[in-house]
């Protein structure tokens, strides 16, 4: 491990909700070639550690996926563009429009509306829509839900952050349309 990361910095850098600080430590050491050359040894170590302390692996999985399945876990973001080497910077052309957006975002910080910022809440809504479609025998509805569920499963397998909207835009964007589609052909329900 010491060939690819400064082990003394791990304790201070580790964040159970985010892999970026550890990735940065690996990048700081700049010895990714060693990692590539010894990938099977690292895989073996990963498996051995998992077998020795399975509860730690389960806890890490819970910490890094809870935002995608826990209905009350809120999406967190600083909302600012961090300093970077790509020349990307924040540009505000209208202070009034920015104030309006901040006001709108702040509305969702109230207890009764915070759930709507929870990725996990929307994931459960999509799953419910899929189950309702399956119970009704609506193959089209099930087929529409499958790609979104596939994205969710991929996040549960290999998420780099516990609740990041950018990894599951499809859930937020598709759910209203899926919800409306539930009633397509079921106008008597409305």
Backbone as a chain_set.jsonl record, in Angstrom:
{"seq": "XXXXXXXXXXXXXXXXXXXXXXXXXXXXXXXXXXXXXXXXXXXXXXXXXXXXXXXXXXXXXXXXXXXXXXXXXXXXXXXXXXXXXXXXXXXXXXXXXXXXXXXXXXXXXXXXXXXXXXXXXXXXXXXXXXXXXXXXXXXXXXXXXXXXXXXXXXXXXXXXXXXXXXXXXXXXXXXXXXXXXXXXXXXXXX", "coords": {"N": [[0.818, -1.198, 0.0], [1.964, 1.206, 0.727], [3.391, 1.916, -1.5], [1.664, 3.144, -3.218], [0.216, 5.032, -1.845], [0.329, 7.534, 0.716], [0.376, 6.293, 3.669], [0.223, 7.371, 6.231], [-1.404, 9.576, 5.999], [-3.97, 8.713, 5.595], [-5.812, 8.373, 7.757], [-6.588, 11.01, 8.467], [-7.616, 11.908, 6.044], [-9.697, 10.224, 5.301], [-13.114, 9.865, 4.526], [-16.23, 8.698, 5.18], [-18.338, 9.158, 3.455], [-17.426, 9.812, 0.972], [-15.225, 9.137, -1.686], [-13.268, 10.646, -2.867], [-11.169, 12.071, -1.327], [-9.336, 9.986, -0.678], [-8.738, 9.022, -3.223], [-7.374, 11.258, -4.136], [-5.096, 11.168, -2.51], [-3.868, 8.904, -3.567], [-3.348, 9.847, -6.115], [-1.612, 11.908, -5.456], [0.691, 10.538, -4.713], [1.408, 9.562, -7.137], [1.947, 7.094, -8.428], [0.607, 5.275, -10.063], [1.231, 3.374, -11.936], [2.459, 1.323, -10.529], [0.27, 0.311, -9.191], [-1.222, -0.664, -11.373], [0.528, -2.65, -12.31], [0.506, -4.438, -10.208], [-2.09, -5.241, -9.791], [-3.545, -7.641, -9.323], [-2.506, -8.537, -6.935], [-3.402, -6.513, -5.255], [-6.147, -6.898, -5.524], [-6.35, -9.433, -4.352], [-5.555, -8.751, -1.728], [-7.669, -7.028, -1.084], [-9.833, -8.832, -1.08], [-8.986, -10.594, 0.957], [-8.936, -8.863, 3.192], [-11.64, -8.25, 3.28], [-12.71, -10.746, 3.885], [-11.626, -11.114, 6.403], [-12.684, -9.012, 7.906], [-15.655, -8.689, 7.514], [-17.842, -7.187, 8.459], [-16.912, -4.555, 8.465], [-16.717, -4.023, 5.754], [-19.401, -4.208, 5.046], [-20.429, -2.068, 6.547], [-19.058, 0.058, 5.328], [-20.164, -0.136, 2.778], [-22.833, 0.494, 3.35], [-22.488, 3.132, 4.272], [-21.582, 4.373, 1.921], [-23.689, 4.065, 0.145], [-26.108, 4.802, 1.179], [-27.487, 7.173, 0.548], [-28.759, 6.576, -1.819], [-30.745, 4.77, -1.279], [-31.947, 5.265, 1.17], [-34.698, 6.874, 2.292], [-34.71, 9.326, 3.711], [-32.258, 10.519, 3.45], [-30.496, 13.304, 2.564], [-29.521, 15.008, -0.419], [-26.344, 16.31, -0.713], [-24.39, 19.148, -1.255], [-21.941, 21.58, -2.007], [-22.552, 23.543, -3.759], [-20.944, 25.26, -5.133], [-18.402, 26.123, -7.517], [-15.481, 24.449, -7.416], [-11.984, 25.293, -7.046], [-10.006, 24.579, -9.857], [-8.049, 22.841, -12.396], [-8.932, 23.177, -14.948], [-9.898, 25.53, -15.891], [-12.519, 26.1, -15.378], [-14.922, 28.115, -13.971], [-17.045, 29.836, -11.654], [-19.682, 31.754, -12.887], [-21.597, 34.522, -12.527], [-24.189, 36.2, -13.805], [-26.417, 37.611, -13.179], [-27.247, 38.971, -10.283], [-29.719, 39.2, -9.031], [-31.174, 37.079, -10.152], [-29.666, 34.978, -9.159], [-30.169, 35.318, -6.426], [-32.897, 34.718, -6.421], [-32.845, 32.004, -7.186], [-31.433, 30.965, -4.992], [-33.256, 31.518, -2.955], [-35.397, 29.898, -3.787], [-34.174, 27.352, -3.584], [-33.743, 27.304, -0.854], [-36.297, 27.038, 0.154], [-36.76, 24.328, 0.084], [-35.401, 23.465, 2.266], [-36.962, 23.24, 4.426], [-38.645, 21.262, 6.904], [-40.898, 19.789, 5.947], [-40.581, 19.722, 3.172], [-38.058, 18.775, 2.616], [-37.761, 16.055, 2.086], [-38.209, 15.808, -0.629], [-35.817, 16.393, -1.774], [-34.368, 14.21, -1.411], [-32.575, 11.636, -2.762], [-32.92, 8.915, -2.354], [-35.665, 8.767, -1.671], [-36.908, 9.271, -4.158], [-35.902, 7.128, -5.584], [-37.245, 5.01, -4.344], [-39.831, 5.684, -5.111], [-39.676, 5.267, -7.899], [-39.177, 2.492, -7.885], [-41.582, 1.633, -6.742], [-43.366, 2.409, -8.764], [-42.498, 0.69, -10.797], [-43.147, -1.793, -9.615], [-45.941, -1.553, -9.375], [-46.561, -1.395, -12.096], [-45.704, -3.977, -12.873], [-47.444, -5.618, -11.364], [-49.867, -4.936, -12.532], [-49.437, -6.023, -14.956], [-48.309, -4.542, -16.925], [-46.229, -4.395, -19.33], [-44.831, -2.46, -20.775], [-44.472, -0.38, -18.94], [-42.848, -1.62, -17.039], [-40.621, -2.1, -18.646], [-39.837, 0.537, -19.082], [-38.936, 1.274, -16.597], [-36.794, -0.403, -16.052], [-34.169, 0.468, -17.17], [-33.589, 2.612, -15.44], [-33.559, 1.389, -12.952], [-31.366, -0.242, -13.399], [-29.301, 1.655, -13.449], [-29.454, 2.512, -10.803], [-28.771, 0.129, -9.472], [-26.141, -0.129, -10.396], [-25.011, 2.033, -9.051], [-25.285, 1.151, -6.446], [-23.473, -0.868, -6.461], [-20.992, 0.28, -7.13], [-20.575, 2.988, -6.141], [-19.184, 6.278, -6.016], [-19.728, 8.2, -4.162], [-21.904, 9.084, -1.486], [-24.427, 10.279, -1.945], [-25.118, 11.692, -4.612], [-26.475, 13.796, -6.881], [-25.844, 13.996, -9.63], [-25.194, 11.461, -10.502], [-27.53, 10.126, -10.739], [-29.428, 11.508, -12.276], [-31.381, 10.594, -13.996], [-33.32, 9.4, -12.397], [-34.595, 11.558, -11.092], [-35.417, 13.007, -13.338], [-37.023, 11.267, -14.871], [-39.028, 10.226, -13.218], [-41.448, 11.872, -12.841], [-42.632, 11.557, -15.397], [-42.89, 8.782, -15.556], [-44.64, 8.387, -13.433], [-46.929, 9.719, -14.398], [-47.416, 8.089, -16.576], [-48.352, 5.815, -15.388], [-51.04, 6.197, -15.199], [-51.914, 6.189, -17.755], [-54.239, 4.947, -19.874], [-55.682, 4.224, -17.727], [-57.741, 5.936, -17.04], [-60.106, 6.031, -15.586], [-59.332, 5.906, -12.976], [-58.468, 8.424, -12.318]], "CA": [[0.0, 0.0, 0.0], [2.804, 2.402, 0.828], [3.894, 2.265, -2.83], [0.692, 3.943, -3.98], [-0.462, 6.021, -1.005], [0.985, 7.883, 1.972], [-0.494, 5.657, 4.661], [0.078, 8.238, 7.407], [-2.427, 10.594, 5.737], [-5.287, 8.089, 5.393], [-6.712, 8.607, 8.893], [-7.133, 12.366, 8.389], [-8.285, 12.142, 4.764], [-10.835, 9.333, 5.097], [-14.467, 10.361, 4.72], [-17.068, 7.562, 4.804], [-19.351, 9.543, 2.466], [-16.805, 10.313, -0.246], [-13.946, 8.479, -1.978], [-12.33, 11.593, -3.474], [-9.932, 12.355, -0.582], [-8.399, 8.862, -0.81], [-8.273, 9.058, -4.616], [-6.38, 12.331, -4.239], [-3.854, 10.685, -1.906], [-3.25, 8.006, -4.543], [-2.83, 10.707, -7.191], [-0.462, 12.657, -4.928], [1.855, 9.647, -4.737], [1.721, 9.484, -8.579], [2.569, 5.809, -8.74], [-0.474, 4.42, -10.531], [1.805, 2.256, -12.686], [2.652, 0.24, -9.561], [-1.059, -0.257, -8.976], [-1.554, -1.449, -12.572], [1.416, -3.818, -12.377], [0.231, -5.341, -9.086], [-3.537, -5.196, -9.558], [-4.045, -8.899, -8.772], [-2.109, -8.565, -5.522], [-4.321, -5.614, -4.553], [-7.437, -7.583, -5.505], [-6.213, -10.478, -3.33], [-5.566, -8.062, -0.439], [-9.046, -6.55, -0.896], [-10.653, -9.996, -0.725], [-8.535, -11.077, 2.26], [-9.431, -7.933, 4.21], [-13.088, -8.439, 3.341], [-12.985, -12.009, 4.587], [-11.217, -10.95, 7.799], [-13.553, -8.034, 8.577], [-16.808, -8.457, 6.633], [-18.698, -6.132, 9.011], [-16.367, -3.26, 8.031], [-17.095, -3.873, 4.348], [-20.839, -3.931, 5.023], [-20.612, -0.695, 7.034], [-18.586, 0.959, 4.275], [-21.166, -0.168, 1.711], [-23.988, 1.261, 3.831], [-22.102, 4.545, 4.293], [-21.434, 4.916, 0.568], [-24.872, 3.89, -0.696], [-27.339, 5.158, 1.89], [-28.217, 8.246, -0.135], [-29.504, 6.051, -2.962], [-31.837, 3.897, -0.858], [-32.568, 5.752, 2.402], [-35.628, 7.941, 1.925], [-34.498, 10.598, 4.385], [-30.897, 11.025, 3.242], [-30.539, 14.434, 1.649], [-28.428, 15.283, -1.339], [-25.522, 17.381, -0.154], [-23.463, 19.751, -2.197], [-21.568, 22.936, -1.616], [-23.182, 24.447, -4.714], [-19.966, 26.173, -5.697], [-17.401, 25.522, -8.393], [-14.195, 24.409, -6.719], [-10.799, 25.639, -7.827], [-9.64, 23.423, -10.672], [-7.037, 23.082, -13.425], [-9.575, 23.154, -16.259], [-10.361, 26.862, -16.244], [-13.941, 26.219, -15.097], [-15.167, 28.975, -12.82], [-18.429, 30.253, -11.479], [-20.013, 33.03, -13.519], [-22.926, 34.995, -12.145], [-24.503, 37.354, -14.643], [-27.514, 38.352, -12.581], [-27.316, 38.767, -8.83], [-31.122, 39.018, -8.669], [-31.548, 35.714, -10.508], [-28.993, 34.118, -8.197], [-30.923, 35.421, -5.17], [-34.143, 33.993, -6.629], [-32.53, 30.585, -7.139], [-31.09, 30.642, -3.606], [-34.521, 31.523, -2.211], [-36.122, 28.689, -4.182], [-33.48, 26.207, -2.996], [-33.923, 27.372, 0.596], [-37.648, 26.553, 0.461], [-36.692, 22.889, 0.286], [-34.719, 23.186, 3.528], [-37.961, 23.094, 5.483], [-38.851, 19.854, 7.252], [-41.915, 19.103, 5.145], [-40.183, 19.608, 1.763], [-36.709, 18.223, 2.491], [-37.842, 14.703, 1.522], [-38.182, 15.886, -2.089], [-34.421, 16.494, -2.186], [-33.752, 12.927, -1.094], [-32.463, 10.727, -3.9], [-33.515, 7.649, -1.935], [-37.122, 8.886, -1.768], [-37.284, 9.13, -5.565], [-35.586, 5.751, -5.973], [-38.365, 4.18, -3.887], [-40.986, 5.995, -5.966], [-39.455, 4.547, -9.167], [-39.389, 1.068, -7.628], [-43.025, 1.442, -6.563], [-43.969, 2.496, -10.096], [-42.171, -0.57, -11.47], [-43.926, -2.87, -8.999], [-47.336, -1.358, -9.794], [-46.617, -1.809, -13.499], [-45.593, -5.441, -12.946], [-48.686, -6.193, -10.834], [-50.903, -4.703, -13.548], [-49.077, -6.712, -16.192], [-47.963, -3.489, -17.881], [-44.851, -4.666, -19.746], [-44.186, -1.216, -21.203], [-44.062, 0.352, -17.742], [-41.701, -2.343, -16.481], [-39.482, -1.837, -19.547], [-39.38, 1.92, -18.887], [-38.295, 1.374, -15.285], [-35.588, -1.241, -16.007], [-32.891, 1.2, -17.287], [-33.362, 3.429, -14.244], [-33.174, 0.444, -11.903], [-29.995, -0.667, -13.721], [-28.418, 2.731, -12.978], [-29.466, 2.458, -9.339], [-27.977, -1.045, -9.08], [-24.718, 0.177, -10.621], [-24.593, 2.909, -7.96], [-25.183, 0.345, -5.235], [-22.28, -1.708, -6.587], [-19.721, 1.015, -7.257], [-20.777, 4.426, -6.007], [-18.049, 7.023, -5.492], [-20.196, 9.187, -3.194], [-23.116, 8.532, -0.888], [-25.679, 10.866, -2.433], [-24.803, 12.752, -5.566], [-27.535, 13.906, -7.876], [-25.379, 13.841, -11.005], [-25.123, 10.052, -10.871], [-28.87, 9.559, -10.945], [-30.365, 12.478, -12.859], [-32.485, 9.879, -14.632], [-34.379, 9.158, -11.412], [-35.334, 12.8, -10.923], [-35.998, 13.457, -14.609], [-38.001, 10.324, -15.418], [-40.092, 9.865, -12.288], [-42.756, 12.483, -13.141], [-43.2, 10.958, -16.601], [-43.298, 7.425, -15.204], [-45.841, 8.517, -12.605], [-48.057, 10.037, -15.289], [-47.649, 6.924, -17.43], [-49.135, 4.841, -14.63], [-52.456, 6.443, -15.404], [-52.22, 6.064, -19.18], [-55.122, 3.806, -20.051], [-56.424, 4.014, -16.479], [-58.345, 7.251, -16.805], [-61.152, 5.896, -14.598], [-58.744, 6.105, -11.656], [-58.402, 9.862, -12.075]], "C": [[0.861, 1.26, 0.0], [3.426, 2.805, -0.514], [2.93, 3.161, -3.614], [0.017, 5.038, -3.166], [0.368, 6.287, 0.248], [0.059, 7.423, 3.102], [-0.729, 6.553, 5.876], [-1.017, 9.285, 7.233], [-3.839, 10.022, 5.629], [-6.258, 8.452, 6.511], [-7.357, 9.992, 8.824], [-7.94, 12.614, 7.109], [-9.574, 11.346, 4.609], [-12.153, 10.006, 5.427], [-15.407, 9.242, 4.271], [-18.121, 7.885, 3.751], [-18.758, 9.852, 1.094], [-15.455, 9.631, -0.483], [-12.887, 9.455, -2.487], [-11.076, 11.878, -2.65], [-8.893, 11.229, -0.683], [-7.874, 8.789, -2.235], [-7.188, 10.115, -4.79], [-5.047, 11.914, -3.612], [-3.116, 9.731, -2.849], [-2.641, 8.825, -5.678], [-1.61, 11.495, -6.728], [0.812, 11.817, -4.978], [2.329, 9.424, -6.177], [2.456, 8.195, -8.957], [1.495, 4.814, -9.188], [0.044, 3.238, -11.345], [2.031, 1.052, -11.767], [1.325, -0.474, -9.31], [-1.47, -1.137, -10.164], [-0.746, -2.74, -12.629], [1.09, -4.871, -11.308], [-1.272, -5.435, -8.787], [-4.088, -6.484, -8.955], [-3.66, -9.058, -7.309], [-3.028, -7.672, -4.699], [-5.718, -6.224, -4.47], [-7.435, -8.676, -4.429], [-6.266, -9.859, -1.935], [-6.978, -7.587, -0.1], [-9.95, -7.692, -0.433], [-10.275, -10.519, 0.658], [-9.031, -10.172, 3.386], [-10.94, -8.071, 4.383], [-13.474, -9.704, 4.087], [-12.662, -11.881, 6.086], [-12.169, -10.032, 8.568], [-14.775, -7.718, 7.71], [-17.727, -7.344, 7.142], [-18.217, -4.741, 8.607], [-16.746, -2.994, 6.573], [-18.582, -3.541, 4.228], [-21.091, -2.495, 5.479], [-20.164, 0.317, 5.991], [-19.589, 1.014, 3.13], [-22.39, 0.647, 2.117], [-23.668, 2.755, 3.788], [-22.069, 5.147, 2.888], [-22.652, 4.728, -0.332], [-26.144, 4.43, -0.07], [-28.137, 6.256, 1.19], [-29.059, 7.773, -1.297], [-30.629, 5.11, -2.556], [-32.537, 4.361, 0.414], [-33.412, 6.979, 2.079], [-35.383, 9.277, 2.587], [-33.129, 11.203, 4.179], [-30.916, 12.121, 2.188], [-29.31, 14.493, 0.765], [-27.638, 16.44, -0.761], [-24.546, 17.863, -1.213], [-23.152, 21.151, -1.716], [-22.203, 23.956, -2.542], [-22.225, 25.451, -5.324], [-19.024, 25.408, -6.62], [-16.072, 25.599, -7.67], [-13.074, 24.837, -7.648], [-10.346, 24.403, -8.584], [-8.621, 23.828, -11.721], [-7.62, 23.167, -14.831], [-10.079, 24.52, -16.713], [-11.851, 27.062, -16.023], [-14.1, 27.084, -13.858], [-16.622, 29.411, -12.803], [-18.622, 31.629, -12.113], [-21.44, 33.4, -13.158], [-23.2, 36.273, -12.925], [-25.621, 38.205, -14.056], [-27.597, 38.019, -11.097], [-28.758, 38.521, -8.388], [-31.59, 37.596, -8.984], [-30.906, 34.722, -9.547], [-29.733, 34.13, -6.86], [-32.23, 34.637, -5.259], [-33.906, 32.483, -6.54], [-32.187, 30.141, -5.716], [-32.343, 30.584, -2.738], [-35.308, 30.256, -2.506], [-35.488, 27.449, -3.555], [-33.699, 26.154, -1.485], [-35.309, 26.889, 1.023], [-37.604, 25.065, 0.804], [-35.915, 22.509, 1.545], [-35.695, 23.102, 4.688], [-38.22, 21.603, 5.699], [-39.817, 19.147, 6.311], [-41.501, 18.932, 3.679], [-38.82, 18.952, 1.552], [-36.711, 16.833, 1.857], [-37.747, 14.727, -0.002], [-36.774, 16.106, -2.647], [-33.671, 15.191, -1.942], [-33.758, 12.027, -2.319], [-33.144, 9.407, -3.562], [-35.025, 7.655, -2.011], [-37.578, 8.645, -3.201], [-36.961, 7.745, -6.096], [-36.739, 4.831, -5.567], [-39.624, 4.445, -4.699], [-40.86, 5.245, -7.291], [-39.69, 3.058, -8.969], [-40.871, 0.76, -7.445], [-43.749, 1.489, -7.908], [-43.714, 1.21, -10.875], [-42.981, -1.731, -10.934], [-45.394, -2.76, -9.4], [-47.51, -1.788, -11.249], [-46.565, -3.317, -13.644], [-46.872, -6.118, -12.464], [-49.822, -6.053, -11.843], [-50.639, -5.474, -14.838], [-48.712, -5.746, -17.305], [-46.484, -3.629, -18.262], [-44.117, -3.399, -20.157], [-43.666, -0.426, -20.006], [-42.825, -0.314, -17.129], [-40.46, -2.087, -17.331], [-38.958, -0.417, -19.396], [-38.605, 2.07, -17.584], [-36.946, 0.635, -15.258], [-34.286, -0.445, -16.184], [-32.565, 2.044, -16.053], [-32.922, 2.533, -13.086], [-31.748, -0.048, -12.143], [-28.985, 0.388, -13.26], [-28.322, 2.699, -11.453], [-28.615, 1.285, -8.846], [-26.489, -0.78, -9.283], [-24.183, 1.108, -9.536], [-24.438, 2.129, -6.661], [-23.956, -0.555, -5.263], [-21.008, -0.871, -6.495], [-19.901, 2.524, -7.15], [-19.531, 5.122, -5.457], [-18.428, 8.023, -4.402], [-21.578, 8.778, -2.707], [-24.425, 9.125, -1.383], [-25.355, 12.013, -3.376], [-25.795, 12.708, -6.712], [-27.057, 13.607, -9.287], [-25.323, 12.386, -11.446], [-26.495, 9.445, -11.12], [-29.869, 10.622, -11.388], [-31.591, 11.784, -13.432], [-33.63, 9.641, -13.661], [-35.238, 10.41, -11.269], [-36.065, 13.21, -12.199], [-37.126, 12.563, -15.103], [-39.191, 10.066, -14.509], [-41.416, 10.563, -12.577], [-43.428, 11.866, -14.369], [-43.67, 9.528, -16.336], [-44.579, 7.446, -14.376], [-47.072, 8.817, -13.438], [-48.403, 8.84, -16.164], [-48.428, 5.839, -16.708], [-50.621, 4.966, -14.941], [-52.874, 6.398, -16.872], [-53.048, 4.798, -19.368], [-55.926, 3.481, -18.803], [-57.129, 5.312, -16.08], [-59.488, 7.194, -15.779], [-60.645, 6.124, -13.187], [-58.709, 7.593, -11.315], [-59.788, 10.414, -11.896]], "O": [[0.526, 2.253, -0.646], [3.933, 3.918, -0.647], [3.331, 3.849, -4.553], [-0.68, 5.884, -3.726], [1.023, 5.389, 0.776], [-0.916, 8.096, 3.436], [-1.797, 6.486, 6.486], [-1.509, 9.828, 8.222], [-4.807, 10.781, 5.578], [-7.407, 8.801, 6.242], [-8.55, 10.129, 9.095], [-8.849, 13.445, 7.102], [-10.46, 11.755, 3.858], [-12.297, 10.637, 6.474], [-15.39, 8.867, 3.099], [-18.738, 6.971, 3.204], [-19.499, 10.124, 0.15], [-14.632, 9.56, 0.429], [-11.708, 9.104, -2.528], [-9.989, 11.926, -3.227], [-7.696, 11.502, -0.765], [-6.69, 8.523, -2.443], [-6.206, 9.899, -5.5], [-3.986, 12.267, -4.125], [-1.887, 9.749, -2.92], [-1.542, 8.525, -6.144], [-0.684, 11.727, -7.504], [1.892, 12.339, -5.256], [3.501, 9.133, -6.413], [3.44, 8.209, -9.696], [1.477, 3.663, -8.751], [-0.626, 2.21, -11.437], [1.823, -0.092, -12.169], [1.269, -1.701, -9.227], [-2.006, -2.229, -9.973], [-1.279, -3.798, -12.959], [1.37, -6.055, -11.493], [-1.665, -5.683, -7.647], [-5.016, -6.427, -8.147], [-4.408, -9.648, -6.529], [-3.396, -8.023, -3.578], [-6.397, -6.081, -3.453], [-8.406, -8.822, -3.686], [-6.946, -10.383, -1.053], [-7.429, -7.729, 1.037], [-10.738, -7.529, 0.499], [-11.156, -10.853, 1.451], [-9.493, -10.66, 4.417], [-11.451, -8.014, 5.501], [-14.453, -9.722, 4.832], [-13.343, -12.468, 6.927], [-12.427, -10.254, 9.751], [-14.912, -6.595, 7.224], [-18.331, -6.632, 6.34], [-19.034, -3.838, 8.424], [-17.061, -1.861, 6.208], [-18.977, -2.704, 3.417], [-21.882, -1.782, 4.863], [-20.83, 1.334, 5.793], [-19.839, 2.082, 2.571], [-22.923, 1.408, 1.31], [-24.482, 3.552, 3.321], [-22.477, 6.291, 2.687], [-22.643, 5.194, -1.471], [-27.171, 4.504, -0.744], [-29.367, 6.247, 1.249], [-29.974, 8.475, -1.727], [-31.403, 4.686, -3.414], [-33.634, 3.885, 0.708], [-32.887, 8.003, 1.643], [-35.822, 10.297, 2.056], [-32.857, 12.294, 4.68], [-31.31, 11.884, 1.046], [-28.215, 14.084, 1.151], [-28.219, 17.449, -0.361], [-23.963, 17.076, -1.959], [-23.984, 21.818, -1.101], [-22.379, 25.113, -2.16], [-22.662, 26.404, -5.971], [-18.877, 24.191, -6.506], [-15.592, 26.686, -7.348], [-13.192, 24.757, -8.871], [-10.306, 23.307, -8.025], [-8.357, 25.015, -11.916], [-6.871, 23.224, -15.806], [-10.628, 24.646, -17.807], [-12.4, 28.084, -16.432], [-13.489, 26.82, -12.822], [-17.323, 29.355, -13.814], [-17.827, 32.544, -11.899], [-22.378, 32.661, -13.458], [-22.535, 37.291, -12.734], [-25.757, 39.381, -14.395], [-27.974, 36.91, -10.718], [-29.001, 37.728, -7.478], [-32.307, 36.98, -8.195], [-31.532, 33.734, -9.162], [-29.907, 33.085, -6.232], [-32.629, 33.974, -4.302], [-34.673, 31.768, -5.896], [-32.602, 29.066, -5.282], [-32.475, 29.705, -1.886], [-35.825, 29.612, -1.593], [-36.201, 26.584, -3.046], [-33.825, 25.073, -0.911], [-35.474, 26.385, 2.134], [-38.314, 24.6, 1.696], [-35.792, 21.322, 1.85], [-35.276, 22.908, 5.83], [-38.037, 20.79, 4.793], [-39.566, 18.008, 5.918], [-42.041, 18.056, 3.003], [-38.468, 18.61, 0.423], [-35.76, 16.471, 1.164], [-37.257, 13.773, -0.605], [-36.565, 16.015, -3.856], [-32.48, 15.086, -2.235], [-34.818, 11.695, -2.851], [-33.861, 8.845, -4.389], [-35.621, 6.643, -2.38], [-38.529, 7.898, -3.434], [-37.667, 7.236, -6.966], [-37.162, 3.978, -6.347], [-40.404, 3.526, -4.949], [-41.831, 4.65, -7.759], [-40.337, 2.421, -9.8], [-41.361, -0.257, -7.936], [-44.65, 0.687, -8.156], [-44.615, 0.698, -11.539], [-43.455, -2.567, -11.703], [-46.023, -3.766, -9.728], [-48.482, -2.46, -11.594], [-47.302, -3.885, -14.45], [-47.336, -7.08, -13.077], [-50.644, -6.958, -11.987], [-51.509, -5.567, -15.705], [-48.795, -6.086, -18.485], [-45.605, -3.063, -17.611], [-42.916, -3.272, -19.919], [-42.567, 0.126, -20.043], [-41.873, 0.366, -16.749], [-39.371, -1.88, -16.796], [-37.761, -0.181, -19.564], [-37.711, 2.91, -17.487], [-36.051, 1.024, -14.507], [-33.357, -0.66, -15.405], [-31.402, 2.173, -15.671], [-32.016, 2.885, -12.331], [-30.999, -0.251, -11.187], [-27.926, 0.042, -12.735], [-27.238, 2.842, -10.887], [-27.83, 1.435, -7.909], [-25.668, -1.158, -8.447], [-23.024, 0.988, -9.14], [-23.548, 2.423, -5.862], [-23.454, -0.961, -4.214], [-20.046, -1.28, -5.844], [-19.413, 3.261, -8.008], [-18.894, 4.613, -4.535], [-17.551, 8.628, -3.784], [-22.343, 8.179, -3.463], [-25.465, 8.483, -1.233], [-25.325, 13.174, -2.966], [-25.924, 11.704, -7.413], [-27.801, 13.018, -10.071], [-25.397, 12.102, -12.641], [-26.592, 8.347, -11.666], [-31.014, 10.637, -10.935], [-32.702, 12.311, -13.368], [-34.794, 9.677, -14.06], [-36.465, 10.334, -11.319], [-37.193, 13.7, -12.147], [-38.088, 13.054, -15.695], [-40.267, 9.718, -14.995], [-42.449, 9.893, -12.56], [-44.643, 11.674, -14.385], [-44.718, 9.111, -16.83], [-45.483, 6.637, -14.585], [-48.136, 8.24, -13.214], [-49.575, 8.609, -16.459], [-49.097, 5.028, -17.348], [-51.359, 3.981, -14.945], [-54.053, 6.551, -17.191], [-52.591, 3.7, -19.049], [-56.755, 2.571, -18.813], [-57.103, 5.717, -14.918], [-59.806, 8.213, -15.165], [-61.413, 6.49, -12.298], [-58.897, 7.976, -10.16], [-59.952, 11.614, -11.681]]}, "num_chains": 1, "name": "protein.A"}
